[in-house]
Amino acid sequence: MTRYEKWRMRATIAWAIVGVALLFLLAVRGLAIVGQAVELLLIGIIVGFVCSPVTNWLEDRHVPRGLAALLALVTVVAAIVVVVALFVGPFARELMDLLRSVPTYVSQIQDALTTFWDTFGTSGNTNVQNVVNALVGMLTEAGSDIASDLARNLSTGLVANLTDLAGHFVTFFLGLILAYWFALDYPKIMRELAVIAGPEHDEDMVLTFAVLSRSMGGYMRGTLITSLANGAMVAAGLALLGHPYAGLLGIATFVLHFVPVIGPFLSSISAVLLGLFVSPVVAFWTLVITVVAQNVTDNVLSPLVMRSAVKIHPALSLVGIITGGALGGAVGMVLAVPLTAAIKGFFVYYFESHTGRQLVSREGALFGSTPFNDASGRPLPTFDALDDDTFIERSRLLAGLARLHDRAPGDAGEGPAGPADGGSGAPGGPAPKGEGAQGRP
């Protein structure tokens, strides 16, 4: 390769990077312009994902699907109303109390620091004392300024923000309507999308929606339930303890639980630090309550409610959180884990489909899950990607394809053979290429 060709390649790479950066900036600006539409779509999709399994469960019990979708939506809305009614009042009251108490807490920190240096300070660590005092002074001043600004905005900005609140309320209401139609008609929507994709690609399309549904929907449903449970346990425990900010910390635990690994740690540390301003005993028992609540959530509740979500290794979660935070801020951090799980599912499917090698295993780390094989021992990429052999059938994603090809789910020859390790198979499930399944009739 000549020097000219090398420099041309470098210039091409540099301009490609510049182009990607510009596209990202344009995408961010575009999202800002259509922010309300994105908010509407997110509400509809998330609430729809939450309502879908309830709708399917009721339909299996002979409730008409339209009524089932309505009952599921009413249940979800009622749960939201109950949570708001229970927590919003204490949250606002305790937040204002905390903001008013910040100057007192700042004085306590400074007094404690002075006492510490009087007890342990020597002439040999004067420089260390000056640096620590300066750092603490800077942090306390910044905290006081933030608290003052927030308190002023909360007390004087309510009327000014009524228009924005009304706009968000309308968006939320329209999102609920969108969620209802999504939960009601997504089997029919799948049929229409299958027609658009054509018989050569409809199976890949079903897999794509299955992975997204299992990753995004299963994760959001499971995380919502575990976050509510964790926040409720922390709030109840701290209230019994007499912690002055039990409701506020319960809501903080609920919100931060959506950010795995990092969020629970931050909520626990925040609760303990606020408990120190009451007494060391309160701080100690606050630590015990938050740790016990987190362990009950992770080790007892989470395995039960996260069965419908693709498993993801903590290392991949951290990488996803860092990347999502850098690209999308707080929203990016919340969506990073389910998106990372979806990417993992797609990678497993296409790797196993094209290589014939089984990537997942029970002893695996990044790709640890239940391996599925057909009768001859060959891997089943669809089931490996979903970590489930019945999800597509249970989620009604197959219904559109079954009607499209004029066959009933469960007809012989449609799906792959049952897993060799005891799985039941997915009657009527799509037969991805390379799985050894029979073709369509």
C-alpha positions as CSV (number, residue, x, y, z in Angstrom):
1,M,0.0,0.0,0.0
2,T,1.4,3.4,-1.0
3,R,1.7,6.4,1.3
4,Y,-1.1,8.1,-0.6
5,E,-3.4,5.2,-0.1
6,K,-2.6,5.0,3.6
7,W,-3.3,8.7,4.1
8,R,-6.5,8.4,2.1
9,M,-7.6,5.5,4.3
10,R,-6.8,7.6,7.4
11,A,-8.8,10.5,6.0
12,T,-11.7,8.3,5.2
13,I,-11.8,6.9,8.7
14,A,-11.5,10.4,10.2
15,W,-14.3,11.7,8.1
16,A,-16.4,8.6,8.9
17,I,-15.9,9.4,12.7
18,V,-16.9,13.0,12.1
19,G,-20.0,11.9,10.1
20,V,-21.1,9.5,12.9
21,A,-20.6,12.3,15.5
22,L,-22.7,14.7,13.3
23,L,-25.4,12.1,12.8
24,F,-25.5,11.5,16.6
25,L,-25.9,15.3,17.2
26,L,-28.6,15.5,14.6
27,A,-30.4,12.5,16.2
28,V,-30.2,14.2,19.6
29,R,-31.6,17.5,18.2
30,G,-34.3,15.6,16.4
31,L,-35.3,13.8,19.6
32,A,-35.5,17.1,21.4
33,I,-37.8,18.5,18.7
34,V,-40.1,15.5,18.7
35,G,-39.6,14.9,22.5
36,Q,-43.3,14.7,23.3
37,A,-43.9,12.2,20.5
38,V,-41.1,10.0,21.9
39,E,-42.5,10.3,25.4
40,L,-45.9,9.2,24.1
41,L,-44.4,6.3,22.2
42,L,-42.3,5.2,25.3
43,I,-45.3,5.3,27.6
44,G,-47.5,3.3,25.1
45,I,-44.8,0.7,24.6
46,I,-43.8,0.3,28.2
47,V,-47.4,0.2,29.6
48,G,-48.4,-2.0,26.7
49,F,-45.6,-4.5,27.5
50,V,-46.8,-4.5,31.1
51,C,-50.4,-5.1,30.1
52,S,-49.8,-7.8,27.5
53,P,-49.1,-10.8,29.7
54,V,-52.2,-9.9,31.9
55,T,-54.3,-9.6,28.7
56,N,-53.1,-13.0,27.5
57,W,-53.7,-14.6,30.9
58,L,-57.3,-13.3,30.9
59,E,-57.9,-14.4,27.3
60,D,-56.7,-17.9,28.2
61,R,-59.5,-17.9,30.8
62,H,-62.1,-17.1,28.1
63,V,-62.3,-13.4,28.7
64,P,-62.8,-11.5,25.4
65,R,-59.5,-10.0,24.3
66,G,-60.9,-6.4,24.2
67,L,-62.3,-6.7,27.7
68,A,-59.1,-8.4,28.8
69,A,-56.9,-5.6,27.5
70,L,-59.2,-3.0,29.2
71,L,-59.0,-4.9,32.5
72,A,-55.3,-5.1,32.3
73,L,-54.9,-1.4,31.6
74,V,-57.3,-0.5,34.5
75,T,-55.3,-2.7,36.8
76,V,-52.0,-1.1,35.8
77,V,-53.5,2.4,36.1
78,A,-55.0,1.6,39.5
79,A,-51.6,0.4,40.7
80,I,-50.0,3.6,39.5
81,V,-52.7,5.7,41.3
82,V,-52.2,3.8,44.5
83,V,-48.4,4.2,44.4
84,V,-48.7,7.9,43.7
85,A,-51.3,8.4,46.4
86,L,-49.2,6.6,49.0
87,F,-45.8,8.1,48.2
88,V,-46.1,11.5,46.5
89,G,-47.4,13.3,49.6
90,P,-44.6,12.1,52.0
91,F,-42.1,12.6,49.2
92,A,-42.9,16.3,48.7
93,R,-43.1,16.9,52.5
94,E,-39.9,15.1,53.3
95,L,-38.1,16.7,50.4
96,M,-39.0,20.2,51.6
97,D,-37.9,19.3,55.1
98,L,-34.6,18.0,53.8
99,L,-34.0,21.1,51.8
100,R,-34.7,23.3,54.7
101,S,-32.4,21.3,57.0
102,V,-29.4,21.4,54.6
103,P,-27.9,24.5,56.4
104,T,-28.1,22.7,59.7
105,Y,-26.5,19.6,58.2
106,V,-23.7,21.7,56.7
107,S,-23.0,23.1,60.2
108,Q,-23.0,19.6,61.7
109,I,-20.5,18.5,59.1
110,Q,-18.2,21.4,59.7
111,D,-18.4,21.0,63.5
112,A,-17.7,17.3,63.2
113,L,-14.7,18.0,61.0
114,T,-13.3,20.6,63.4
115,T,-13.7,18.1,66.3
116,F,-12.0,15.4,64.3
117,W,-8.9,17.7,63.6
118,D,-8.8,18.9,67.2
119,T,-8.6,15.2,68.3
120,F,-6.3,13.7,65.6
121,G,-4.7,16.7,63.9
122,T,-1.0,17.4,64.3
123,S,1.5,19.9,63.0
124,G,2.7,17.3,60.5
125,N,-0.6,16.9,58.6
126,T,-1.5,20.6,58.3
127,N,-1.4,20.4,54.5
128,V,-3.8,17.5,54.6
129,Q,-6.2,19.3,56.9
130,N,-6.2,22.4,54.6
131,V,-6.9,20.2,51.5
132,V,-9.7,18.3,53.3
133,N,-11.3,21.5,54.7
134,A,-11.2,23.1,51.4
135,L,-12.8,20.1,49.7
136,V,-15.5,19.8,52.3
137,G,-16.2,23.5,52.2
138,M,-16.5,23.4,48.4
139,L,-18.9,20.4,48.5
140,T,-21.0,21.8,51.3
141,E,-21.3,25.2,49.6
142,A,-22.3,23.5,46.3
143,G,-24.8,21.4,48.2
144,S,-26.3,24.4,49.9
145,D,-26.6,26.3,46.6
146,I,-28.3,23.4,44.9
147,A,-30.7,22.9,47.8
148,S,-31.6,26.6,47.9
149,D,-32.3,26.7,44.2
150,L,-34.3,23.5,44.3
151,A,-36.4,24.7,47.2
152,R,-37.0,28.1,45.5
153,N,-38.1,26.3,42.3
154,L,-40.4,24.0,44.2
155,S,-42.1,26.8,46.1
156,T,-42.3,29.4,43.3
157,G,-42.2,27.4,40.1
158,L,-45.4,25.3,40.4
159,V,-47.7,27.8,38.8
160,A,-45.2,28.5,36.0
161,N,-44.9,24.8,35.3
162,L,-48.7,24.1,35.3
163,T,-48.8,24.2,31.5
164,D,-45.9,21.7,31.2
165,L,-47.6,19.5,33.8
166,A,-50.9,19.6,31.8
167,G,-49.0,18.7,28.6
168,H,-47.3,15.7,30.3
169,F,-50.7,14.6,31.7
170,V,-52.2,14.7,28.2
171,T,-49.3,12.8,26.8
172,F,-49.6,10.2,29.5
173,F,-53.3,9.8,28.9
174,L,-52.8,9.3,25.1
175,G,-50.0,6.9,25.9
176,L,-52.4,4.8,27.9
177,I,-54.8,4.7,24.9
178,L,-51.8,3.6,22.7
179,A,-50.9,0.9,25.3
180,Y,-54.5,-0.4,25.2
181,W,-54.5,-0.8,21.4
182,F,-51.0,-2.3,21.5
183,A,-52.0,-5.0,24.1
184,L,-55.2,-5.7,22.2
185,D,-54.0,-5.9,18.6
186,Y,-50.4,-6.9,18.6
187,P,-51.2,-10.5,17.3
188,K,-53.0,-8.8,14.3
189,I,-50.1,-6.3,13.9
190,M,-47.7,-9.3,13.7
191,R,-49.8,-10.8,10.9
192,E,-49.6,-7.5,8.9
193,L,-45.9,-7.1,9.5
194,A,-45.4,-10.7,8.4
195,V,-47.2,-9.9,5.1
196,I,-44.9,-6.9,4.6
197,A,-41.7,-8.9,5.5
198,G,-42.7,-11.8,3.2
199,P,-42.4,-15.5,3.7
200,E,-38.6,-15.4,3.4
201,H,-38.1,-13.0,6.3
202,D,-41.1,-13.3,8.6
203,E,-39.5,-15.9,10.9
204,D,-36.6,-13.5,11.4
205,M,-39.1,-10.8,12.1
206,V,-40.8,-12.9,14.7
207,L,-37.5,-13.6,16.4
208,T,-36.7,-9.9,16.4
209,F,-40.0,-9.0,18.1
210,A,-39.6,-12.0,20.5
211,V,-36.2,-10.9,21.6
212,L,-37.2,-7.3,22.0
213,S,-40.4,-8.3,23.8
214,R,-38.6,-10.7,26.2
215,S,-35.7,-8.3,26.7
216,M,-37.5,-4.9,26.9
217,G,-40.9,-6.0,28.0
218,G,-39.8,-8.7,30.4
219,Y,-37.1,-6.6,31.9
220,M,-39.3,-3.5,32.3
221,R,-42.1,-5.6,33.9
222,G,-39.7,-7.4,36.2
223,T,-37.8,-4.3,37.2
224,L,-41.0,-2.3,37.8
225,I,-42.2,-5.0,40.2
226,T,-38.9,-5.5,42.0
227,S,-38.3,-1.7,42.2
228,L,-41.7,-1.2,43.8
229,A,-41.1,-4.0,46.3
230,N,-37.6,-2.8,47.2
231,G,-38.8,0.8,47.6
232,A,-41.8,-0.3,49.7
233,M,-39.6,-2.5,52.0
234,V,-37.1,0.3,52.5
235,A,-39.9,2.9,53.2
236,A,-41.7,0.6,55.7
237,G,-38.5,-0.5,57.5
238,L,-37.2,3.1,57.8
239,A,-40.6,4.3,59.0
240,L,-40.6,1.7,61.7
241,L,-37.1,2.8,62.6
242,G,-38.2,6.4,62.9
243,H,-36.0,7.7,60.0
244,P,-37.2,11.2,59.2
245,Y,-36.9,10.6,55.4
246,A,-38.5,7.2,55.1
247,G,-40.9,8.0,52.3
248,L,-38.3,10.1,50.4
249,L,-35.7,7.3,50.6
250,G,-38.3,4.7,49.6
251,I,-39.0,6.6,46.4
252,A,-35.3,7.2,45.8
253,T,-34.8,3.4,46.2
254,F,-37.6,2.7,43.7
255,V,-36.2,5.1,41.1
256,L,-32.5,4.1,41.5
257,H,-33.4,0.4,41.4
258,F,-34.0,0.9,37.7
259,V,-30.2,1.4,37.3
260,P,-28.7,-2.0,38.2
261,V,-25.5,-2.5,40.2
262,I,-25.0,1.2,40.7
263,G,-28.5,2.4,41.7
264,P,-29.1,0.2,44.8
265,F,-25.6,1.1,46.1
266,L,-26.3,4.9,45.7
267,S,-29.7,4.6,47.4
268,S,-28.3,2.7,50.4
269,I,-25.4,5.1,50.9
270,S,-27.7,8.1,50.7
271,A,-30.0,6.6,53.3
272,V,-27.1,5.8,55.7
273,L,-25.6,9.3,55.3
274,L,-28.9,11.0,56.1
275,G,-29.3,8.6,59.0
276,L,-26.0,9.8,60.4
277,F,-27.5,13.3,60.9
278,V,-30.0,11.7,63.3
279,S,-27.7,9.3,65.2
280,P,-25.1,6.6,64.5
281,V,-27.6,4.0,65.7
282,V,-30.2,5.1,63.1
283,A,-27.4,5.0,60.4
284,F,-26.5,1.5,61.4
285,W,-30.0,0.1,61.3
286,T,-30.6,2.0,58.1
287,L,-27.7,0.1,56.6
288,V,-29.1,-3.2,57.8
289,I,-32.6,-2.4,56.5
290,T,-31.4,-1.3,53.0
291,V,-29.1,-4.3,52.7
292,V,-31.7,-6.8,53.8
293,A,-34.3,-5.3,51.5
294,Q,-31.9,-5.4,48.6
295,N,-31.0,-9.0,49.2
296,V,-34.6,-10.1,49.6
297,T,-35.4,-8.3,46.3
298,D,-32.4,-9.8,44.4
299,N,-32.4,-13.3,45.8
300,V,-36.1,-14.1,46.5
301,L,-38.3,-11.8,44.4
302,S,-36.2,-11.2,41.3
303,P,-35.8,-14.8,40.3
304,L,-39.6,-15.2,40.3
305,V,-40.5,-12.1,38.4
306,M,-37.6,-11.9,36.0
307,R,-38.2,-15.3,34.4
308,S,-39.6,-13.5,31.3
309,A,-36.5,-11.5,30.7
310,V,-33.2,-12.4,29.0
311,K,-30.5,-12.9,31.6
312,I,-27.5,-10.7,31.3
313,H,-24.1,-10.8,33.1
314,P,-23.3,-7.9,35.5
315,A,-20.2,-7.0,33.5
316,L,-22.4,-6.5,30.4
317,S,-24.8,-4.5,32.5
318,L,-22.0,-2.2,33.6
319,V,-20.8,-1.7,30.1
320,G,-24.3,-1.0,28.9
321,I,-25.0,1.5,31.7
322,I,-21.8,3.4,31.1
323,T,-22.5,3.5,27.3
324,G,-26.2,4.4,27.8
325,G,-25.3,7.1,30.3
326,A,-22.8,8.7,27.9
327,L,-25.2,8.6,25.0
328,G,-28.6,9.2,26.6
329,G,-28.1,10.4,30.2
330,A,-30.5,9.1,32.8
331,V,-32.9,7.7,30.3
332,G,-30.1,6.0,28.5
333,M,-28.9,4.3,31.7
334,V,-32.4,3.0,32.4
335,L,-32.8,1.6,28.8
336,A,-29.2,0.4,28.6
337,V,-29.7,-3.0,30.3
338,P,-32.7,-4.2,28.3
339,L,-31.1,-3.0,25.0
340,T,-27.9,-4.8,26.0
341,A,-29.9,-8.0,26.7
342,A,-31.6,-7.6,23.3
343,I,-28.2,-7.2,21.5
344,K,-26.9,-10.3,23.4
345,G,-30.0,-12.3,22.2
346,F,-29.5,-11.3,18.6
347,F,-25.8,-12.1,18.7
348,V,-26.5,-15.6,20.2
349,Y,-29.1,-16.3,17.5
350,Y,-27.0,-15.2,14.5
351,F,-23.8,-16.7,15.8
352,E,-25.3,-20.2,16.4
353,S,-27.3,-20.0,13.1
354,H,-24.2,-19.3,11.0
355,T,-21.6,-21.4,12.8
356,G,-23.7,-24.3,14.1
357,R,-21.7,-24.0,17.4
358,Q,-23.7,-23.7,20.7
359,L,-22.5,-20.5,22.4
360,V,-24.7,-20.7,25.5
361,S,-24.1,-23.2,28.3
362,R,-25.1,-23.7,31.9
363,E,-21.5,-23.0,33.1
364,G,-21.1,-19.9,30.9
365,A,-20.4,-16.4,32.1
366,L,-21.3,-13.8,29.5
367,F,-23.5,-16.3,27.7
368,G,-24.6,-18.5,30.6
369,S,-28.2,-19.9,30.2
370,T,-30.0,-23.1,29.5
371,P,-28.8,-24.7,26.2
372,F,-31.6,-26.1,23.9
373,N,-30.9,-28.9,21.4
374,D,-33.1,-30.8,18.9
375,A,-33.4,-34.6,18.9
376,S,-30.1,-35.0,17.0
377,G,-28.2,-32.8,19.5
378,R,-27.9,-29.7,17.2
379,P,-28.4,-26.3,18.9
380,L,-31.6,-24.4,18.6
381,P,-30.6,-20.8,18.1
382,T,-34.1,-19.4,18.6
383,F,-34.5,-20.9,22.0
384,D,-31.0,-20.2,23.0
385,A,-31.4,-16.5,22.1
386,L,-34.6,-16.3,24.1
387,D,-33.5,-18.6,27.0
388,D,-37.0,-20.1,26.7
389,D,-38.6,-22.7,24.5
390,T,-42.3,-21.5,24.9
391,F,-42.0,-17.7,24.9
392,I,-43.0,-17.2,21.3
393,E,-46.1,-19.3,21.6
394,R,-47.1,-17.8,25.0
395,S,-46.7,-14.3,23.8
396,R,-49.1,-14.6,20.9
397,L,-46.3,-13.5,18.5
398,L,-46.9,-16.7,16.5
399,A,-50.6,-16.1,15.9
400,G,-50.1,-13.8,12.9
401,L,-47.8,-16.3,11.2
402,A,-50.1,-19.2,11.8
403,R,-53.0,-17.4,10.2
404,L,-50.8,-16.0,7.5
405,H,-49.8,-19.5,6.3
406,D,-53.2,-21.1,6.9
407,R,-52.1,-23.5,9.6
408,A,-52.9,-24.0,13.2
409,P,-50.2,-23.8,15.8
410,G,-49.1,-27.2,16.7
411,D,-49.4,-28.7,13.3
412,A,-46.8,-31.4,12.6
413,G,-43.7,-30.3,10.8
414,E,-43.9,-26.6,11.7
415,G,-41.5,-26.1,14.5
416,P,-38.2,-27.5,15.7
417,A,-38.1,-30.7,17.7
418,G,-38.3,-30.5,21.5
419,P,-35.1,-29.7,23.3
420,A,-33.1,-32.7,24.3
421,D,-32.6,-31.5,27.9
422,G,-36.3,-31.7,28.8
423,G,-37.7,-28.6,27.2
424,S,-41.2,-28.9,25.7
425,G,-40.4,-27.2,22.4
426,A,-42.6,-24.4,21.0
427,P,-45.5,-25.9,19.0
428,G,-46.0,-23.9,16.0
429,G,-42.8,-21.8,16.7
430,P,-40.8,-20.4,13.9
431,A,-38.1,-22.7,12.4
432,P,-35.0,-20.6,12.1
433,K,-32.5,-21.5,9.5
434,G,-29.8,-23.9,10.6
435,E,-31.9,-25.5,13.3
436,G,-32.6,-28.7,11.4
437,A,-36.4,-28.1,11.5
438,Q,-38.6,-29.1,8.7
439,G,-39.6,-26.4,6.2
440,R,-43.1,-25.0,5.8
441,P,-45.7,-27.2,4.1
